């Protein structure tokens, strides 16, 4: 497919060096624990892992520390520069790639995941479908695709008009301001990101960027998975204050900040007499 520029390109390029302030490393450790539970539940024992939309590599390194053989990709070279400079980064393969059209060299993975609203940075249902098909093609038979989407509840809080979230550190302040009058299902929403970074001697440097995300309803996600030939094997709500750090069912667009989807690439079927047999290898 012809590569077009996704909104995330400019947003991530502008804020790559302060992006880790938005994310808490401990959250990635919690996610890695949850992921291992999901893999155990699904009987997936393979260790070849593709981290799509890896950003600054915090998730990739957390997975590497758990013994996975990690390859990681992102569309933003600025993000990858930050990732490659981290401790142990040399033990992870980082490369630039568009998730909608992954290189053919990326194949045979037991697990592929898009972590932390990577899916919502896609431009719409067509791009979501392209990304799912591309990841499906990079999976080994029986392999799992795991990803999360921000719910409508999260879009309302993060992108609603004049909604403001502030993150403060000693030398960095990030302000996210919602720019969308009424975030709606299966629609885009925009926020303005303003970053202030201390330069010393009482001086602060300011940078601005816009982030555009697209909400995807459960029906839209399920259709994309089915179109790519993947079997949905589970969907979970995540971020419920009554069950912090847990994946729960059923998922609820209005209660949970995120929905986590787990889909499997079917194993090739063979005929043995009148029976259909599938390989048990994961």
Rosetta silent file (secondary structure, phi, psi, omega in degrees, C-alpha in Angstrom):
SEQUENCE: XXXXXXXXXXXXXXXXXXXXXXXXXXXXXXXXXXXXXXXXXXXXXXXXXXXXXXXXXXXXXXXXXXXXXXXXXXXXXXXXXXXXXXXXXXXXXXXXXXXXXXXXXXXXXXXXXXXXXXXXXXXXXXXXXXXXXXXXXXXXXXXXXXXXXXXXXXXXXXXXXXXXXXXXXXXXXXXXXXXXXXXXXXXXXXXXXXXXXXXXXXXXXXXXXXXXXXXXXXXXXXXXXXXXXXXXXXXXXXXXXXXXXXXXXXXXXXXXXXXXXXXXXXXXXXXXXXXXXXXXXX
SCORE:     score description
SCORE:     0.000 S_00000001
   1 L     0.000  156.099  176.287    0.000    0.000    0.000 S_00000001
   2 L   -76.723  130.601 -177.713    1.106    3.598   -0.430 S_00000001
   3 L   -79.003  130.775  173.171    2.323    5.047    2.831 S_00000001
   4 L  -114.917  164.410 -178.486    0.589    8.192    4.012 S_00000001
   5 L   -83.843  120.699  177.012    1.494   10.347    6.977 S_00000001
   6 L   -83.054  150.930  178.022   -0.418    9.447   10.098 S_00000001
   7 H   -54.542  -32.065 -178.013   -1.231   12.174   12.637 S_00000001
   8 H   -63.795  -25.429 -179.375    0.942   10.317   15.146 S_00000001
   9 H   -54.318  -54.621 -174.812    4.031   11.020   12.992 S_00000001
  10 H   -71.607  -39.807  179.171    4.121   14.724   13.787 S_00000001
  11 H   -60.862  -49.404 -177.740    2.907   14.380   17.366 S_00000001
  12 H   -69.816  -35.599  178.353    5.528   11.775   18.263 S_00000001
  13 H   -63.741  -41.633 -176.775    8.304   13.605   16.421 S_00000001
  14 H   -70.333  -31.429 -172.160    7.591   16.819   18.309 S_00000001
  15 H  -117.495   15.549 -174.338    7.399   15.216   21.759 S_00000001
  16 H   -56.461  -41.685 -174.363    9.696   12.195   21.466 S_00000001
  17 H   -77.980   -9.193  175.686   12.219   13.402   24.035 S_00000001
  18 H  -117.403    5.066 -173.925    9.555   14.095   26.682 S_00000001
  19 H   -60.362  -35.824 -177.619    7.230   11.223   25.803 S_00000001
  20 H   -64.212  -19.653  176.112    8.337    9.035   28.715 S_00000001
  21 H   -66.162  -30.335  179.111    6.932   11.635   31.111 S_00000001
  22 H   -70.952  -22.995 -173.552    3.483   10.697   29.813 S_00000001
  23 L  -115.519  143.592  177.267    4.061    7.054   30.674 S_00000001
  24 L  -101.632  121.345 -178.596    4.890    5.408   33.993 S_00000001
  25 H   -53.031  -35.576 -179.464    7.434    2.558   33.678 S_00000001
  26 H   -61.350  -30.394  179.002    5.628    0.623   36.422 S_00000001
  27 H   -63.396  -35.270  179.131    2.528    0.513   34.205 S_00000001
  28 H   -70.876  -32.469  175.936    4.472   -1.454   31.600 S_00000001
  29 H   -66.861  -41.107  176.447    5.561   -3.950   34.246 S_00000001
  30 H   -61.830  -44.720 -179.345    1.915   -4.430   35.239 S_00000001
  31 H   -62.340  -42.003 -179.494    0.987   -4.891   31.591 S_00000001
  32 H   -62.007  -38.542  176.456    3.769   -7.445   31.049 S_00000001
  33 H   -62.557  -45.667 -179.898    2.458   -9.443   34.017 S_00000001
  34 H   -63.725  -39.925 -179.536   -1.085   -9.338   32.624 S_00000001
  35 H   -62.558  -42.237  179.021    0.119  -10.329   29.186 S_00000001
  36 H   -63.106  -34.512  175.847    1.888  -13.380   30.534 S_00000001
  37 H   -63.999  -42.873  179.787   -1.373  -14.404   32.246 S_00000001
  38 H   -63.391  -44.314 -178.996   -3.238  -14.067   28.924 S_00000001
  39 H   -63.024  -40.362  177.954   -0.616  -16.114   27.079 S_00000001
  40 H   -64.057  -42.773  179.534   -0.792  -18.844   29.716 S_00000001
  41 H   -60.975  -36.154 -177.531   -4.602  -18.866   29.508 S_00000001
  42 L   -89.827    0.206  178.349   -4.415  -19.234   25.717 S_00000001
  43 L    71.668   23.624 -178.506   -1.744  -21.936   25.846 S_00000001
  44 L   -91.709  115.039 -177.714    0.764  -19.814   23.933 S_00000001
  45 L  -110.943   -3.950  179.215    4.319  -20.829   24.847 S_00000001
  46 L   -65.505  155.697 -174.828    6.241  -19.262   21.938 S_00000001
  47 L  -118.859   -1.206  178.330    8.724  -16.498   22.734 S_00000001
  48 E   -79.438  119.630 -168.433    9.097  -14.595   19.430 S_00000001
  49 E  -126.398  131.687  174.129    7.501  -11.219   20.127 S_00000001
  50 E  -114.335  117.926  179.928    6.770   -8.221   17.876 S_00000001
  51 E   -99.214  100.269 -175.516    6.074   -4.951   19.700 S_00000001
  52 E   -90.818  132.969 -175.689    4.270   -2.736   17.163 S_00000001
  53 L    71.318   45.788 -170.849    4.131    0.989   17.896 S_00000001
  54 L   -71.284  -14.249 -179.622    6.842    0.551   20.511 S_00000001
  55 L    61.008 -128.165 -177.761    7.403    4.282   21.033 S_00000001
  56 L   -88.577   13.165  168.873   10.443    4.866   23.228 S_00000001
  57 L    83.657    5.550 -178.726   10.878    1.154   23.880 S_00000001
  58 H   -62.355  -42.572  179.168    9.840    0.940   27.538 S_00000001
  59 H   -67.482  -39.718 -178.538    7.393   -1.871   26.828 S_00000001
  60 H   -60.685  -42.590 -178.485    9.891   -3.690   24.591 S_00000001
  61 H   -70.889  -35.651  176.756   12.526   -3.734   27.324 S_00000001
  62 H   -62.376  -39.310  179.370   10.029   -4.902   29.950 S_00000001
  63 H   -71.686  -38.380  176.645    9.154   -7.844   27.698 S_00000001
  64 H   -59.656  -40.813 -179.596   12.808   -8.589   26.990 S_00000001
  65 H   -64.530  -18.988  177.513   13.473   -8.828   30.718 S_00000001
  66 L   -93.050    8.793  172.787   10.820  -11.561   30.860 S_00000001
  67 L    94.228    7.887  176.607   12.688  -13.699   28.393 S_00000001
  68 L   -79.916  149.109  172.583   10.905  -12.839   25.148 S_00000001
  69 E   -89.619   99.725 -165.579   12.870  -12.519   21.905 S_00000001
  70 E  -101.633  128.501  163.977   11.691   -9.001   21.075 S_00000001
  71 E  -112.615  138.120 -175.257   11.603   -7.154   17.790 S_00000001
  72 E  -133.394  141.946  179.384   10.089   -3.668   18.049 S_00000001
  73 E  -139.353  154.762  176.727    8.958   -1.153   15.453 S_00000001
  74 E  -152.263  155.368  179.692    7.515    2.338   15.324 S_00000001
  75 L   -78.270  -20.241 -174.598    6.661    4.817   12.599 S_00000001
  76 L   -97.740  115.877  176.249    8.563    7.621   14.365 S_00000001
  77 H   -66.043  -31.336  177.306   12.338    7.672   13.967 S_00000001
  78 H   -61.671  -42.379  176.733   12.477   10.234   16.791 S_00000001
  79 H   -63.212  -42.760 -177.597   10.875    7.746   19.173 S_00000001
  80 H   -66.182  -33.495  176.807   13.253    5.006   18.037 S_00000001
  81 H   -61.251  -41.846  177.329   16.285    7.217   18.677 S_00000001
  82 H   -65.494  -42.867 -179.157   15.193    7.547   22.300 S_00000001
  83 H   -61.319  -45.365 -175.900   14.539    3.792   22.522 S_00000001
  84 H   -67.415  -18.173 -179.113   17.945    2.829   21.116 S_00000001
  85 L   -86.974   -4.887 -176.441   19.716    5.013   23.691 S_00000001
  86 L   -82.253  156.977  175.799   18.274    3.113   26.675 S_00000001
  87 L   -57.531  139.091  178.656   20.073    0.492   28.744 S_00000001
  88 L    69.579    5.851 -179.094   19.816   -3.011   27.242 S_00000001
  89 H   -62.076  -27.287 -179.908   18.402   -1.561   24.005 S_00000001
  90 H   -66.634  -13.299  179.599   21.065   -3.455   22.076 S_00000001
  91 H   -93.403    0.113  175.765   19.350   -6.704   23.021 S_00000001
  92 L  -118.966  137.847  176.151   16.130   -5.666   21.238 S_00000001
  93 E   -85.428  112.441  178.533   15.852   -5.192   17.462 S_00000001
  94 E  -105.565  131.984  177.873   14.381   -1.735   16.850 S_00000001
  95 E  -146.731  155.522  179.504   13.305   -0.733   13.343 S_00000001
  96 E   -86.351  129.864  179.162   11.166    1.873   11.646 S_00000001
  97 L  -160.427  151.208  175.090    7.969    0.539   10.082 S_00000001
  98 L   -92.936  122.987 -175.817    4.396    1.536    9.369 S_00000001
  99 L   -63.264  -19.272  178.464    2.021   -0.863   11.130 S_00000001
 100 L   -77.601  -14.551 -178.477   -0.365   -0.680    8.185 S_00000001
 101 L  -152.853   72.763 -178.304    2.259   -2.249    5.925 S_00000001
 102 L   -66.913  146.767  177.963    4.855   -4.182    7.918 S_00000001
 103 L   -59.060  146.104 -178.751    7.948   -5.380    6.012 S_00000001
 104 L   -64.380  -19.141  178.607    7.654   -8.906    4.651 S_00000001
 105 L   -69.549  -17.701  178.122   10.782   -9.800    6.645 S_00000001
 106 L   -89.439  101.777  179.742    8.701   -9.576    9.817 S_00000001
 107 L  -154.577  166.591  175.653    6.984  -12.943   10.032 S_00000001
 108 L    75.244   24.337 -179.091    6.589  -16.038   12.163 S_00000001
 109 E   -83.243  141.579  177.005    5.919  -14.237   15.453 S_00000001
 110 E   -79.873  -33.144  178.894    4.179  -16.073   18.278 S_00000001
 111 E  -137.178  133.677  169.850    2.862  -12.842   19.822 S_00000001
 112 E  -124.882  133.475  173.256    2.273   -9.403   18.325 S_00000001
 113 E  -137.547  151.413  172.294    0.947   -6.566   20.413 S_00000001
 114 E  -116.520  112.959 -171.518    0.069   -2.916   20.020 S_00000001
 115 L  -105.191  138.262  168.236    0.233   -1.383   23.476 S_00000001
 116 L    67.966   68.953  174.688   -1.379    1.715   24.946 S_00000001
 117 L    58.564   22.936  173.077   -3.819    3.134   22.363 S_00000001
 118 L   -55.139  -41.433 -179.196   -1.550    2.509   19.365 S_00000001
 119 H   -58.631  -36.918 -175.807   -4.698    1.375   17.516 S_00000001
 120 H   -71.608  -13.761  175.810   -6.409    4.706   18.160 S_00000001
 121 H   -79.816   -8.374  175.554   -3.662    6.582   16.292 S_00000001
 122 L   -70.717  154.272 -167.565   -4.824    4.939   13.083 S_00000001
 123 L   -78.326  -18.403 -178.026   -6.782    7.247   10.791 S_00000001
 124 L   168.311 -174.299 -177.214  -10.029    5.275   10.564 S_00000001
 125 H   -56.655  -36.668  179.898  -11.581    1.851    9.867 S_00000001
 126 H   -64.045  -42.813  179.020   -9.668    1.382    6.586 S_00000001
 127 H   -70.682  -36.698  175.672   -6.331    1.904    8.322 S_00000001
 128 H   -60.330  -45.514  179.229   -7.375   -0.282   11.246 S_00000001
 129 H   -61.120  -41.951  179.403   -8.233   -3.033    8.779 S_00000001
 130 H   -63.805  -41.560 -178.908   -4.897   -2.643    6.988 S_00000001
 131 H   -66.764  -41.880  178.969   -2.980   -2.785   10.273 S_00000001
 132 H   -64.471  -43.895  179.212   -4.824   -5.888   11.488 S_00000001
 133 H   -62.805  -39.710 -179.700   -4.253   -7.666    8.171 S_00000001
 134 H   -65.022  -44.262  177.906   -0.574   -6.730    8.227 S_00000001
 135 H   -66.618  -38.940  178.591   -0.091   -8.050   11.770 S_00000001
 136 H   -58.270  -39.230 -179.662   -2.098  -11.175   10.938 S_00000001
 137 H   -70.385  -21.181 -179.871    0.315  -11.881    8.102 S_00000001
 138 H   -90.511   -6.103  179.367    3.293  -11.551   10.461 S_00000001
 139 E   -83.312  146.162  167.482    1.917  -14.100   12.937 S_00000001
 140 E   -73.242  154.259  174.012    2.895  -17.739   13.005 S_00000001
 141 E   -53.914  131.421 -176.610   -0.078  -20.131   12.738 S_00000001
 142 E    85.908   -5.887 -178.969   -1.684  -20.227   16.183 S_00000001
 143 E   -72.728  161.928 -174.587   -0.011  -16.935   17.121 S_00000001
 144 E  -113.393  137.978  167.604   -1.800  -14.191   19.064 S_00000001
 145 E  -105.746  124.168 -178.494   -2.466  -10.529   18.302 S_00000001
 146 E  -125.702  126.745  177.667   -3.106   -8.544   21.501 S_00000001
 147 E  -153.635  161.282  178.262   -4.009   -4.845   21.520 S_00000001
 148 E  -118.123  156.215  172.770   -6.001   -2.260   23.440 S_00000001
 149 E  -129.351  144.783  173.460   -8.294    0.560   22.358 S_00000001
 150 E   -72.503  137.120 -178.887   -9.338    3.644   24.280 S_00000001
 151 L   -83.692  172.819  177.442  -13.042    3.590   25.114 S_00000001
 152 H   -63.229  -32.010  176.552  -15.594    6.315   24.599 S_00000001
 153 H   -60.958  -42.298  179.278  -15.298    7.112   28.318 S_00000001
 154 H   -68.274  -40.289  177.796  -11.592    7.857   27.808 S_00000001
 155 H   -61.459  -39.708 -179.549  -12.278    9.943   24.709 S_00000001
 156 H   -63.865  -43.196 -178.619  -14.799   12.037   26.638 S_00000001
 157 H   -73.235  -40.960 -173.101  -12.349   12.719   29.476 S_00000001
 158 H   -89.049  -22.642 -172.413   -9.249   13.229   27.325 S_00000001
 159 H  -123.551   -5.464  178.444  -10.619   14.942   24.228 S_00000001
 160 E   -60.401  145.972 -174.467  -13.777   16.740   25.323 S_00000001
 161 L   -53.069  125.243  178.048  -13.731   20.468   24.613 S_00000001
 162 L    66.330    8.137  169.844  -11.596   22.366   27.159 S_00000001
 163 L   -67.255  135.560 -174.681  -10.965   19.235   29.209 S_00000001
 164 E  -132.766  132.697  174.962   -7.453   19.636   30.596 S_00000001
 165 E  -123.475  133.949 -175.910   -4.955   17.172   32.027 S_00000001
 166 E  -123.829  131.275  173.404   -1.631   18.330   33.495 S_00000001
 167 E  -118.109  124.965 -177.877    1.469   16.252   34.267 S_00000001
 168 E  -118.892  132.474  169.555    4.201   17.979   36.257 S_00000001
 169 L  -126.289  177.559 -177.034    7.774   16.864   36.896 S_00000001
 170 L   -59.415  -39.518 -175.302   10.729   18.860   38.234 S_00000001
 171 L  -119.481    3.705 -179.031   11.911   19.931   34.793 S_00000001
 172 E  -138.540  137.474  171.486    8.950   19.115   32.520 S_00000001
 173 E  -128.067  127.573  177.480    5.298   20.155   32.441 S_00000001
 174 E  -117.144  132.229  179.614    2.868   18.598   29.944 S_00000001
 175 E  -125.227  123.552  176.419   -0.616   19.983   29.357 S_00000001
 176 E  -110.643  124.452 -177.510   -3.227   18.166   27.268 S_00000001
 177 E  -120.984  121.768  179.139   -6.302   20.195   26.302 S_00000001
 178 E   -65.486  142.239 -176.412   -9.324   18.599   24.635 S_00000001
 179 L  -124.764    8.407 -174.759  -10.428   20.218   21.362 S_00000001
 180 E  -110.398  125.037 -174.431  -13.495   18.141   20.409 S_00000001
 181 L   -56.896  -47.128 -178.840  -16.978   19.435   21.232 S_00000001
 182 L  -150.410   93.521  178.162  -18.494   15.992   21.748 S_00000001
 183 L   -54.765  136.621 -175.325  -16.392   12.876   21.180 S_00000001
 184 L  -130.814  159.926  179.944  -18.503   10.224   19.462 S_00000001
 185 L   -61.419  142.302  177.915  -18.275    6.529   18.669 S_00000001
 186 L    53.073   42.001 -178.954  -16.298    5.584   15.540 S_00000001
 187 L  -141.871  158.414  177.682  -15.145    9.182   15.098 S_00000001
 188 E   -80.882  159.666  174.771  -11.908   11.161   15.436 S_00000001
 189 E  -148.036  152.596 -172.253  -11.104   13.486   18.319 S_00000001
 190 E  -128.505  147.113  172.006   -8.290   15.966   18.872 S_00000001
 191 E  -135.132  152.886  175.467   -6.283   17.342   21.786 S_00000001
 192 E  -101.197  129.021  178.513   -3.571   19.984   21.948 S_00000001
 193 E  -105.904  128.031  176.181   -0.344   18.981   23.705 S_00000001
 194 E  -123.422  125.472 -179.327    1.870   21.693   25.197 S_00000001
 195 E  -117.135  130.444  173.596    5.235   20.764   26.692 S_00000001
 196 E  -114.154  127.113  179.911    7.400   23.034   28.823 S_00000001
 197 E  -124.274  129.520 -177.294   10.973   21.892   29.498 S_00000001
 198 E   -69.159  129.907 -178.170   13.309   23.626   31.942 S_00000001
 199 E  -105.483   -1.179 -175.737   16.454   24.942   30.255 S_00000001
 200 E    95.343  159.061  179.348   18.220   26.273   33.363 S_00000001
 201 L    55.733   33.107  176.293   18.594   29.793   34.724 S_00000001
 202 L    76.196    6.680 -178.182   14.838   30.059   35.121 S_00000001
 203 E   -98.450  142.191  177.926   14.211   29.624   31.388 S_00000001
 204 E  -126.053  138.564  175.665   11.658   27.205   29.944 S_00000001
 205 E   -99.739  139.174 -178.236   11.301   26.057   26.332 S_00000001
 206 E  -114.444  139.557  172.232    7.800   25.477   24.947 S_00000001
 207 E  -134.602  145.508  179.048    6.656   23.091   22.235 S_00000001
 208 E  -124.387  145.372  175.559    3.157   22.476   20.894 S_00000001
 209 E  -152.771  156.604  175.086    1.695   19.540   19.016 S_00000001
 210 E  -109.291  142.180  174.951   -1.722   18.178   18.194 S_00000001
 211 E  -118.543  128.830  178.705   -2.744   14.578   18.726 S_00000001
 212 E  -116.329  122.576  176.349   -5.582   13.092   16.716 S_00000001
 213 E  -121.687  157.018 -179.568   -7.033    9.744   17.757 S_00000001
 214 E  -119.502  127.534  175.540   -9.917    7.743   16.319 S_00000001
 215 L   -78.043  138.428  175.904  -12.389    5.850   18.462 S_00000001
 216 L  -122.182  121.811  178.611  -13.193    2.322   17.300 S_00000001
 217 L   -71.156  164.080  178.355  -16.362    0.630   18.502 S_00000001
 218 H   -58.951  -40.274  179.279  -16.426   -3.029   19.452 S_00000001
 219 H   -62.356  -40.318 -179.385  -18.330   -3.832   16.245 S_00000001
 220 H   -66.451  -42.287  179.173  -15.677   -2.104   14.130 S_00000001
 221 H   -64.462  -45.970 -179.641  -12.829   -3.951   15.833 S_00000001
 222 H   -61.536  -38.260  179.048  -14.556   -7.316   15.507 S_00000001
 223 H   -65.626  -39.769  179.323  -15.205   -6.692   11.808 S_00000001
 224 H   -64.816  -41.249  178.748  -11.529   -5.851   11.212 S_00000001
 225 H   -64.579  -44.944 -179.293  -10.404   -9.041   12.958 S_00000001
 226 H   -63.998  -40.965 -179.695  -12.850  -11.198   11.018 S_00000001
 227 H   -62.837  -31.381  179.444  -11.851   -9.592    7.708 S_00000001
 228 L   -84.714   -0.876  179.146   -8.201  -10.450    8.451 S_00000001
 229 L    79.656   19.992  178.441   -9.106  -14.065    9.152 S_00000001
 230 E   -96.542  147.653  176.647   -8.345  -13.876   12.876 S_00000001
 231 E   -98.004  121.549  174.998  -10.435  -15.543   15.565 S_00000001
 232 E   -72.599  120.344 -178.215  -11.355  -13.323   18.514 S_00000001
 233 E  -109.877   -5.168  176.639  -10.642  -15.404   21.604 S_00000001
 234 E  -179.122  146.754  170.341  -11.213  -12.781   24.296 S_00000001
 235 E  -138.023  139.877 -171.350  -12.011   -9.142   25.074 S_00000001
 236 E  -137.444  146.309  168.878  -11.469   -7.548   28.461 S_00000001
 237 E   -84.179  144.341  179.656  -12.055   -4.273   30.222 S_00000001
 238 E  -137.631  141.142  176.690   -8.965   -2.682   31.750 S_00000001
 239 L    99.211    5.921  178.096   -8.481    0.222   34.153 S_00000001
 240 L   -65.246  127.282 -178.226  -11.623   -0.225   36.273 S_00000001
 241 H   -63.605  -22.426  178.598  -11.012    1.446   39.645 S_00000001
 242 H   -81.039  -12.404  178.959  -12.838   -1.431   41.345 S_00000001
 243 H  -142.863   63.547 -175.266  -10.321   -3.898   39.868 S_00000001
 244 L   -62.103  137.526  178.425   -7.051   -1.969   39.386 S_00000001
 245 L    70.918   18.832 -177.493   -4.423   -3.733   37.333 S_00000001
 246 L  -123.579  150.879  169.455   -6.847   -6.479   36.299 S_00000001
 247 E   -96.366  126.182 -174.736   -8.449   -7.625   33.069 S_00000001
 248 E  -127.957  155.505  176.108  -12.176   -8.111   33.619 S_00000001
 249 L  -127.434  146.494   -2.792  -15.165   -9.319   31.629 S_00000001
 250 L   -79.628  157.688  176.144  -17.421   -8.137   30.198 S_00000001
 251 L   -74.422  146.860 -176.373  -15.762   -5.004   28.844 S_00000001
 252 L  -134.606  118.791 -178.803  -17.802   -1.799   29.159 S_00000001
 253 L   -58.484  -30.915 -175.678  -17.296    1.299   26.959 S_00000001
 254 L   -93.433  -14.827 -176.665  -18.639    3.608   29.652 S_00000001
 255 L  -108.522  -36.178 -175.716  -16.864    2.105   32.663 S_00000001
 256 L   -97.148  137.434  175.485  -13.474    0.916   31.480 S_00000001
 257 L   -65.923  -31.315 -178.357  -10.778    3.263   30.134 S_00000001
 258 E  -136.881  153.995  168.838   -9.541    0.556   27.759 S_00000001
 259 E  -118.153  130.431 -179.766  -10.708   -2.622   26.059 S_00000001
 260 E  -105.133  127.139 -179.925   -8.093   -5.306   25.416 S_00000001
 261 E  -109.560  139.654  176.327   -8.613   -7.668   22.464 S_00000001
 262 E  -126.152  121.143 -178.152   -6.937  -11.058   22.002 S_00000001
 263 E  -130.921  148.832 -177.072   -7.164  -12.715   18.577 S_00000001
 264 E  -117.854  140.463  170.067   -5.569  -15.847   17.152 S_00000001
 265 E   -80.190  121.696 -177.492   -4.369  -16.718   13.675 S_00000001
 266 L   -59.308  148.526  175.245   -5.997  -20.092   12.934 S_00000001
 267 L   -81.391  148.793  178.951   -3.751  -23.087   12.496 S_00000001
 268 L   -64.760  135.874 -179.353   -3.827  -24.811    9.091 S_00000001
 269 E   -90.528  141.755  174.307   -6.282  -27.676    9.060 S_00000001
 270 E  -123.941  156.920 -179.222   -5.342  -31.098    7.719 S_00000001
 271 E   -99.613  130.509  174.447   -7.544  -34.046    6.922 S_00000001
 272 E  -128.929   96.900 -173.341   -7.110  -37.389    8.733 S_00000001
 273 L    67.534 -125.440  179.085   -9.788  -39.720    7.452 S_00000001
 274 L   -99.705    8.055 -177.068  -13.062  -37.902    8.049 S_00000001
 275 E  -103.606  146.683  171.995  -11.669  -35.774   10.858 S_00000001
 276 E   -96.059  125.880 -175.444  -10.272  -32.240   10.672 S_00000001
 277 E  -118.628  135.679  175.998   -7.054  -31.970   12.688 S_00000001
 278 E  -114.789  143.894  178.266   -5.256  -28.787   13.728 S_00000001
 279 L   -62.792  140.549  179.349   -1.658  -28.603   14.827 S_00000001
 280 L   -91.381   -2.025 -176.715   -1.278  -28.162   18.583 S_00000001
 281 L   -72.913  134.699  176.218    2.015  -26.311   18.275 S_00000001
 282 L  -111.862    0.000    0.000    1.962  -22.705   19.524 S_00000001
